[in-house]
Amino acid sequence: QVQLVESGGGLVQPGGSLRLSCAVSGTIIGFNTMAWYRQAPGKQRELVARIFSGGTTNYVDSVKGRFTISRDIAKNTVYLQMSSLKSEDTAVFYCNLIRSGQYYWGQGTQVTVSS
């Protein structure tokens, strides 16, 4: 059974940094595409960053140069390092895994950027 558990969200001031973690069980992250999505109030869930099984990454334009997705295969954990945070980054962030065409989601972690 695949399970994803996010952590690391919280309240941060504009310009600050946070690191989100997604601990995965039930499968090996190195064999799968992993991603971070976010959903702001009243908006659709959007893809933020993705890391493919080979290690290639891509990002939505609005976070390029500010966010970095990475993984620790030994810990079976994916991270999202966020810096230069803006108020518009406020959202619930979700970890996502794609395996055999099926999507798995974590429960989400709230990130609030406010002074």
Secondary structure, DSSP 8 states (H G I E B T S, - for coil): --EEEEE--EEE-TT--EEEEEEEESS-GGGSEEEEEEE-TTS--EEEEEE-TTS-EEE-GGGTTTEEEEEETTTTEEEEEE-S--GGG-EEEEEEEEETTEEEE---EEEEE--
